[in-house]
Amino acid sequence: MRRWMRFLAVFLLIAALVPGSAFAAQTDAEEPELIICNQVNKENLVGVAFELYYVARCDSSGAFLAVERFADFGDSLQEISDPRGLAAALEYEVVKSGMNPDRRAISDEKGIVRFPQEGETLEQGLYLVMGKRHVQNGYVYEMDPMLVSFPRYDEAEKQWTNHCTIRPKYDREEMPDDGKTDIKVQKTWIDKGYENRRPIKIKVKLMKDGEDYKTVWLTRLNKWSYTWKDLDADAEWTVVEDPIKHYKPAVTKRGSTFQLTNTYIGPTNPTEPTKPPMDTKLPQTGQLWWPVPVLLVMGLLVIAIGFVRRREECYEE
């Protein structure tokens, strides 16, 4: 992964510096080709299903331009500082939206996957690589999503190339003897100073093999966490949540735990409600103000009449 991050960082830097004509000239000679080598502890992983999603095309200057169905990630593609995080965000969008892949392939007896398959082609650009959950010899294998770009800058050869070979890193766990598993979801908030913007509850869906299975509500009362128990260990489980205003979602999975992280991206200086001046006195709802001056005049009139009558009584005495 670190090697890939260095490659991508160099790719973006050089793409910005090399003139468009020189960039194109060095990459037009060969068609894009991706080779995925799947091996763990010298064991070839056979029959692993892979999906390829075309995220962005690459123009003559090396800039990435998001395709329509990933248009919301356009800004994120301008400067890819966290390829792993971006890959996870793209995978989440794929799962949530139920997108179909652009290409599919399965690893052979040597654990090798090749794109494109016979009769297919790949365009230059940025791709999301997703490997499906795989069970082999009593173990469950799962890989994190990855990003690959065509062309890329080969540090060893000091040139641009449309050939890319990757070796995914897998998490491996023993298959449960009873065929059952528990899936946990845990919510984390990154919103210091804006905790009052959190919703009271959020709806999280558990999906089995890409289909809705169960729904749960996460709240402060259950510590934003929930565990589904005794699930089919042979199935592929994922979780998605409803969108939350002013929060950017991210999902990571380690073993049987899904970590949902929401980062606050709303206004940094929320507008406070305008408060009336301290000496301003507002009438209560429904109170009538027109009788006030009338009663005041009547009160003064009564006082004046009383004063006159008192004087008259004094004179009569």
HUZIVEN-V519124 format. One record per backbone hydrogen bond with DSSP energy under -0.5 kcal/mol. NH is the residue of the N-H (numbers start at 1). CO is the residue of the C=O. If there is no record, write none. Layout:
# HUZIVEN-V519124
NH,CO
NH,CO
This chain:
# HUZIVEN-V519124
5,1
6,2
7,3
8,4
9,5
10,6
11,7
12,8
13,9
14,10
15,11
16,12
17,13
17,14
18,14
23,19
24,20
25,21
26,22
27,24
28,24
30,27
32,122
33,162
34,115
35,164
36,113
37,35
37,166
38,36
38,111
39,37
40,43
43,40
44,42
45,38
46,44
47,107
50,105
51,130
52,103
53,128
55,53
55,126
56,126
57,65
58,124
59,57
59,63
62,59
65,57
66,64
67,55
70,67
71,68
73,70
74,71
77,73
77,74
78,75
79,75
81,79
86,82
87,83
88,84
89,85
90,86
91,87
92,88
93,89
94,90
95,91
96,92
97,93
98,94
99,94
102,52
103,52
105,50
107,48
108,112
111,108
113,36
115,34
120,117
125,150
126,56
127,148
128,53
129,127
129,146
130,51
130,128
132,49
134,141
136,139
139,136
140,173
141,134
142,171
144,169
146,129
148,127
150,125
151,161
152,161
154,152
154,159
155,153
158,154
159,154
161,152
164,33
166,35
170,168
171,142
173,140
175,138
179,176
181,231
183,228
184,256
185,226
186,258
187,224
188,260
190,262
191,189
194,191
197,194
198,195
202,218
204,202
204,216
205,240
206,214
207,205
207,238
208,211
209,207
209,236
211,208
213,206
214,206
216,204
218,202
218,216
220,200
223,220
224,219
225,222
226,185
228,183
231,181
233,179
235,232
237,235
238,207
240,205
242,203
247,244
248,263
249,247
250,261
252,259
254,257
257,254
258,184
259,252
259,257
260,186
260,258
261,250
261,259
262,188
263,248
263,261
264,190
265,246
266,246
280,277
282,280
287,284
292,289
294,290
295,291
296,292
297,293
298,294
299,295
300,296
301,297
302,298
303,299
304,300
305,301
306,302
307,303
308,304
309,305
310,306
311,307
312,308
313,309
314,310
315,311
316,312
317,313
